[in-house]
Amino acid sequence: MGTVDVCIGNNLIIDFDIFSLWIDGFTIEQCKTEIVKKDLSVRNCKETIIFRDIMDNYHNFNRLEQYLQIPCRLREQLMFQVSEEMIEKLVQCYYQYNPYVMREILNHKLTHKQRKDLDDIADKTETRVRSCRRQFDNLRQIIRILDDLKGPILRNIEEYFCLPRSLAEDYTAIVFLARNQFDLSKRKLSYLVLDDFIYCANQMISNWPMSNSFEHDSDFNRDFLLSFKELKILSEKEFIDEHKRLVLHGMAKVLNNNMTKDCRCLILFDELFKDLSRSLIDIAYSLNHSKDMKDLFFDLFERFIEPCKDVKLIRNEVTIFLDEYRKKAHLVPDISKEYPKFSHTFDKYFTTISNCIIQMYH
């Protein structure tokens, strides 16, 4: 008579209140205290029953974690019977991040040494070390897996890590920032939050040509960055004076139409124009160098945003200036004749940079 293997099991039941506390780094005892505090209905239960229930949940979570780290395998494993709906919810919860923690993680390189030294981040963000470590490991795992995959990064994150679109888009931007090693740690940038950098990263990803995978040292298309050298012509004396005249004239009309005849604003931009313009073009010119690319956010702040803030220019005034600066660059005589690709390259560069500046201007 042949042998038959029989497996009897039930669908895995997850208490997501306990799961949230587990991924936030609570111990079993801390979790019990938190559950009793929040849920009045369990206060009549014996503490031993509550403790065992939490312990059983933690045991399952610890066994599940190996699959949560590579979510596409969660559907293939046979240890737990998990519905598709529950898989999506588990993965989304596990890969959620604290924006303050992730902001601090991006201030450092994702090295093994840094992983062992997350206490400072935990203290600064008032987050448990275990939660910081989970977020650090998740980001490093995503980058490691992407290194071996070809094709669009967003699609790979969605498919391999089973993440919802919005979260996958955020991770695409975060990975972009980490892989290109943008320096976000400067003291002058400390006022910026993670969403500011995600927005700027998405501007670059959307508007500047990129490679489809992280097979190389950088995700940027180097030929495209080299083309920014053509923009240097806008800083030459024969063109900068005419550009300045066109921009200030255009700003005066906009301010007049908006019924905000602010002469002070025009006087300030008249005084600052050449310095601001040369800074914007110098930043473009230098982006093909890795070190200068890493300092992009700091350069935008120190060379453009800070001088404008020092003279109390408001965001709306800066927005009008940048819009007129872009429009009038195409009207400067003879530039397009000498450099036929100038308009296309300038728009690609400046649309992205001006959007980043406006996002950072707060």
C-alpha positions as CSV (number, residue, x, y, z in Angstrom):
1,M,0.0,0.0,0.0
2,G,1.4,3.4,-1.0
3,T,2.2,6.1,1.4
4,V,0.3,9.4,1.4
5,D,1.7,12.7,2.7
6,V,-1.0,14.7,4.4
7,C,-0.7,18.3,5.4
8,I,-3.5,20.0,7.5
9,G,-3.4,23.7,8.0
10,N,-5.4,26.8,8.3
11,N,-5.2,30.2,6.8
12,L,-2.7,32.4,8.7
13,I,-4.5,34.9,10.9
14,I,-2.6,38.2,11.3
15,D,-3.3,40.7,14.0
16,F,-2.2,43.8,12.2
17,D,-2.1,45.9,15.4
18,I,0.4,43.5,16.8
19,F,2.2,43.3,13.4
20,S,2.6,47.1,13.3
21,L,4.1,47.1,16.8
22,W,6.5,44.3,15.7
23,I,7.8,46.1,12.7
24,D,8.1,49.2,14.8
25,G,10.6,47.3,17.0
26,F,8.5,46.7,20.2
27,T,9.4,43.8,22.4
28,I,6.7,41.3,23.4
29,E,6.4,43.0,26.8
30,Q,6.2,46.5,25.3
31,C,3.7,45.3,22.8
32,K,1.5,43.9,25.6
33,T,1.6,47.2,27.4
34,E,0.6,49.1,24.3
35,I,-2.2,46.7,23.3
36,V,-3.7,46.9,26.8
37,K,-3.5,50.7,26.8
38,K,-5.2,51.0,23.4
39,D,-7.8,48.2,23.5
40,L,-10.1,48.4,26.5
41,S,-11.7,45.1,25.6
42,V,-8.6,43.1,26.4
43,R,-8.2,44.4,29.9
44,N,-10.5,41.8,31.3
45,C,-8.3,39.0,29.9
46,K,-5.6,37.3,31.9
47,E,-2.2,38.8,31.2
48,T,-0.8,35.3,30.5
49,I,-3.3,34.8,27.7
50,I,-2.5,38.2,26.1
51,F,1.2,37.5,26.4
52,R,0.9,34.1,24.8
53,D,-1.2,35.5,21.9
54,I,1.4,38.2,21.3
55,M,4.2,35.6,21.5
56,D,2.5,33.4,19.0
57,N,2.1,36.3,16.6
58,Y,5.7,37.3,17.0
59,H,6.8,33.7,16.4
60,N,4.9,33.8,13.1
61,F,6.2,37.2,12.1
62,N,9.8,36.1,12.7
63,R,9.3,33.1,10.4
64,L,7.5,35.2,7.8
65,E,10.3,37.8,7.7
66,Q,12.6,35.8,5.4
67,Y,9.8,35.9,2.8
68,L,8.9,39.6,3.5
69,Q,12.5,40.4,2.6
70,I,12.0,38.9,-0.8
71,P,8.2,39.3,-1.2
72,C,7.8,37.6,-4.6
73,R,8.7,34.3,-2.8
74,L,5.8,34.9,-0.3
75,R,3.4,33.7,-3.0
76,E,5.5,30.5,-3.7
77,Q,6.2,29.4,-0.1
78,L,4.2,26.5,1.4
79,M,4.8,27.1,5.1
80,F,1.9,29.5,5.5
81,Q,-1.5,29.7,3.8
82,V,-1.7,33.4,3.0
83,S,-4.4,35.1,0.9
84,E,-3.3,37.5,-1.9
85,E,-5.0,40.3,-0.1
86,M,-3.1,39.6,3.1
87,I,0.2,39.3,1.2
88,E,-0.3,42.8,-0.3
89,K,-1.1,44.2,3.2
90,L,1.8,42.5,4.9
91,V,4.3,43.7,2.3
92,Q,3.0,47.2,2.3
93,C,3.2,47.5,6.1
94,Y,6.7,45.9,6.2
95,Y,8.1,48.3,3.5
96,Q,6.5,51.4,4.9
97,Y,9.1,53.8,6.2
98,N,9.3,56.7,8.6
99,P,10.2,59.7,6.5
100,Y,12.4,61.2,9.2
101,V,14.3,57.9,9.6
102,M,14.8,57.5,5.8
103,R,15.9,61.1,5.6
104,E,18.7,60.4,8.1
105,I,19.6,57.1,6.4
106,L,20.2,58.9,3.2
107,N,22.7,61.2,5.0
108,H,25.0,58.2,5.2
109,K,26.4,55.4,3.0
110,L,24.6,52.1,3.2
111,T,27.5,50.2,4.6
112,H,27.7,47.3,7.1
113,K,29.4,49.7,9.5
114,Q,26.6,52.2,9.3
115,R,24.1,49.4,9.9
116,K,25.7,48.6,13.2
117,D,25.7,52.3,14.1
118,L,22.0,53.2,13.8
119,D,21.7,54.3,17.4
120,D,22.3,57.9,16.6
121,I,19.5,57.9,14.0
122,A,17.2,56.1,16.5
123,D,17.9,58.7,19.1
124,K,17.5,61.6,16.7
125,T,14.2,60.4,15.3
126,E,12.9,58.9,18.5
127,T,12.5,55.5,16.8
128,R,13.5,52.1,18.0
129,V,16.8,50.7,16.7
130,R,15.1,47.6,15.3
131,S,12.7,49.7,13.2
132,C,15.6,51.8,11.9
133,R,17.5,48.6,11.0
134,R,14.4,47.2,9.2
135,Q,14.2,50.4,7.1
136,F,17.9,50.4,6.4
137,D,17.9,46.7,5.4
138,N,14.9,47.2,3.2
139,L,16.5,49.9,1.2
140,R,19.8,48.1,0.9
141,Q,18.0,44.9,-0.1
142,I,16.0,46.7,-2.9
143,I,19.2,48.3,-4.2
144,R,21.1,44.9,-4.1
145,I,18.3,43.2,-6.0
146,L,18.0,46.0,-8.6
147,D,21.7,45.5,-9.3
148,D,20.9,42.1,-10.8
149,L,17.8,43.1,-12.7
150,K,17.4,44.7,-16.1
151,G,14.6,46.9,-17.3
152,P,12.7,49.9,-15.8
153,I,13.4,50.3,-12.1
154,L,9.9,51.2,-11.1
155,R,8.5,48.1,-12.8
156,N,11.1,45.9,-11.1
157,I,10.3,47.3,-7.7
158,E,6.6,46.8,-8.2
159,E,7.0,43.2,-9.5
160,Y,9.8,41.9,-7.4
161,F,8.8,43.5,-4.1
162,C,5.0,43.4,-4.7
163,L,4.7,47.1,-3.7
164,P,1.7,49.3,-4.6
165,R,2.4,51.9,-7.2
166,S,2.7,55.0,-4.9
167,L,5.1,53.2,-2.6
168,A,7.2,51.8,-5.5
169,E,7.4,55.3,-6.9
170,D,8.7,56.7,-3.6
171,Y,11.3,53.9,-3.4
172,T,12.4,54.5,-7.0
173,A,13.2,58.1,-6.0
174,I,14.9,57.1,-2.8
175,V,17.0,54.4,-4.5
176,F,17.9,57.1,-7.1
177,L,19.1,59.4,-4.4
178,A,21.1,56.7,-2.6
179,R,22.7,55.2,-5.8
180,N,23.9,58.6,-7.0
181,Q,25.1,59.4,-3.5
182,F,23.6,62.9,-3.4
183,D,25.0,64.7,-0.3
184,L,21.9,65.5,1.8
185,S,23.8,65.9,5.1
186,K,24.9,69.5,4.9
187,R,23.7,71.6,7.8
188,K,22.2,74.2,5.4
189,L,20.0,71.5,3.9
190,S,18.6,70.3,7.3
191,Y,15.4,72.2,6.8
192,L,14.5,70.0,3.8
193,V,12.3,67.0,4.4
194,L,12.3,63.6,2.5
195,D,9.4,64.6,0.3
196,D,11.4,67.6,-1.0
197,F,14.2,65.3,-2.2
198,I,11.7,62.7,-3.6
199,Y,10.1,65.4,-5.6
200,C,13.4,66.7,-7.0
201,A,14.6,63.1,-7.7
202,N,11.3,62.5,-9.6
203,Q,11.9,65.7,-11.6
204,M,15.3,64.4,-12.7
205,I,14.1,60.9,-13.4
206,S,11.1,62.2,-15.5
207,N,12.9,65.0,-17.4
208,W,16.5,63.8,-17.9
209,P,17.5,60.7,-19.9
210,M,18.4,57.8,-17.6
211,S,19.6,54.3,-18.1
212,N,16.9,51.7,-17.4
213,S,18.9,49.8,-14.8
214,F,21.6,50.3,-12.3
215,E,24.2,48.4,-14.1
216,H,26.7,51.2,-14.1
217,D,28.2,53.6,-11.5
218,S,25.6,56.2,-12.2
219,D,22.0,56.2,-13.4
220,F,22.5,59.4,-15.5
221,N,23.0,59.5,-19.2
222,R,26.5,61.0,-19.3
223,D,26.2,62.2,-22.9
224,F,23.1,64.2,-21.9
225,L,25.0,65.8,-19.0
226,L,27.9,66.7,-21.2
227,S,25.5,68.5,-23.5
228,F,24.9,71.0,-20.7
229,K,28.3,72.5,-21.6
230,E,26.5,74.3,-24.5
231,L,24.6,76.4,-22.0
232,K,27.8,78.2,-21.0
233,I,27.2,80.6,-23.8
234,L,24.4,82.2,-21.8
235,S,26.9,83.5,-19.3
236,E,29.0,85.4,-21.9
237,K,28.8,89.1,-21.7
238,E,27.4,89.6,-25.2
239,F,24.3,87.5,-24.3
240,I,23.9,88.0,-20.5
241,D,23.1,91.7,-20.7
242,E,20.4,91.1,-23.3
243,H,19.0,88.2,-21.4
244,K,18.8,90.3,-18.2
245,R,17.0,93.1,-20.1
246,L,14.4,90.7,-21.5
247,V,13.8,88.9,-18.1
248,L,13.3,92.1,-16.1
249,H,11.0,93.5,-18.8
250,G,9.0,90.3,-18.8
251,M,8.8,90.3,-15.0
252,A,7.6,93.9,-14.9
253,K,4.7,92.9,-17.2
254,V,3.8,89.8,-15.2
255,L,3.9,91.8,-11.9
256,N,1.8,94.6,-13.5
257,N,-0.8,92.1,-14.8
258,N,-1.0,90.5,-11.3
259,M,-1.5,94.0,-9.9
260,T,1.6,93.6,-7.7
261,K,3.8,96.5,-8.9
262,D,6.7,95.5,-6.6
263,C,9.6,97.8,-7.6
264,R,11.7,96.4,-4.8
265,C,11.5,92.9,-6.3
266,L,12.7,94.2,-9.8
267,I,15.5,96.2,-8.2
268,L,16.7,93.2,-6.3
269,F,16.7,90.9,-9.3
270,D,18.4,93.6,-11.3
271,E,21.2,93.6,-8.7
272,L,21.4,89.8,-8.4
273,F,20.8,88.8,-12.0
274,K,24.3,88.2,-13.2
275,D,25.4,86.3,-10.1
276,L,22.2,84.1,-10.1
277,S,22.4,83.5,-13.9
278,R,26.1,82.5,-13.8
279,S,25.4,80.2,-10.8
280,L,22.6,78.4,-12.6
281,I,24.7,77.9,-15.7
282,D,27.9,77.0,-13.8
283,I,25.9,74.3,-12.0
284,A,24.7,72.9,-15.3
285,Y,28.2,73.0,-16.7
286,S,29.6,71.0,-13.8
287,L,27.0,68.2,-13.5
288,N,29.0,65.8,-15.6
289,H,31.5,65.6,-12.7
290,S,30.5,63.1,-10.1
291,K,31.5,65.2,-7.1
292,D,29.6,68.2,-8.4
293,M,26.5,66.1,-9.0
294,K,26.6,64.9,-5.4
295,D,26.6,68.5,-4.3
296,L,23.7,69.5,-6.5
297,F,21.2,70.3,-3.7
298,F,23.8,72.2,-1.7
299,D,24.9,74.2,-4.7
300,L,21.3,75.1,-5.5
301,F,20.8,76.3,-2.0
302,E,24.1,78.1,-1.5
303,R,24.3,79.7,-4.9
304,F,20.7,80.5,-5.7
305,I,18.3,80.0,-2.8
306,E,20.4,81.5,0.0
307,P,21.2,84.8,-1.9
308,C,17.4,85.2,-2.7
309,K,16.4,84.5,0.9
310,D,19.1,86.9,2.3
311,V,17.3,89.8,0.6
312,K,13.8,88.5,1.6
313,L,12.6,87.5,-1.8
314,I,9.4,85.4,-1.5
315,R,8.7,82.2,-3.3
316,N,6.2,83.7,-5.7
317,E,8.7,86.3,-6.8
318,V,11.4,83.6,-7.4
319,T,8.9,81.5,-9.4
320,I,8.1,84.5,-11.7
321,F,11.9,85.1,-12.1
322,L,12.6,81.5,-13.0
323,D,9.7,81.3,-15.4
324,E,10.8,84.5,-17.2
325,Y,14.5,83.4,-17.2
326,R,13.5,80.2,-19.0
327,K,11.2,81.9,-21.6
328,K,13.5,84.7,-22.4
329,A,16.6,82.6,-22.9
330,H,15.0,81.4,-26.2
331,L,14.6,85.1,-27.3
332,V,18.3,86.1,-26.9
333,P,19.4,86.9,-30.5
334,D,22.0,84.6,-32.2
335,I,22.3,81.9,-29.5
336,S,20.1,79.4,-31.4
337,K,21.9,80.2,-34.6
338,E,25.3,79.4,-33.1
339,Y,24.0,76.4,-31.1
340,P,21.0,74.8,-32.8
341,K,20.4,72.4,-29.9
342,F,20.6,75.1,-27.3
343,S,16.8,75.5,-26.8
344,H,16.1,71.8,-26.3
345,T,19.0,71.3,-24.0
346,F,18.3,74.4,-22.0
347,D,14.6,73.5,-21.5
348,K,15.5,70.0,-20.4
349,Y,18.0,71.3,-17.8
350,F,16.1,74.4,-16.6
351,T,12.6,73.0,-16.3
352,T,14.0,70.4,-13.8
353,I,16.3,72.7,-11.9
354,S,13.7,75.5,-11.6
355,N,11.1,73.0,-10.3
356,C,13.7,71.8,-7.7
357,I,14.5,75.3,-6.6
358,I,10.8,76.2,-6.1
359,Q,10.3,73.0,-4.1
360,M,13.3,73.7,-1.9
361,Y,12.3,77.4,-1.4
362,H,10.5,77.3,1.9
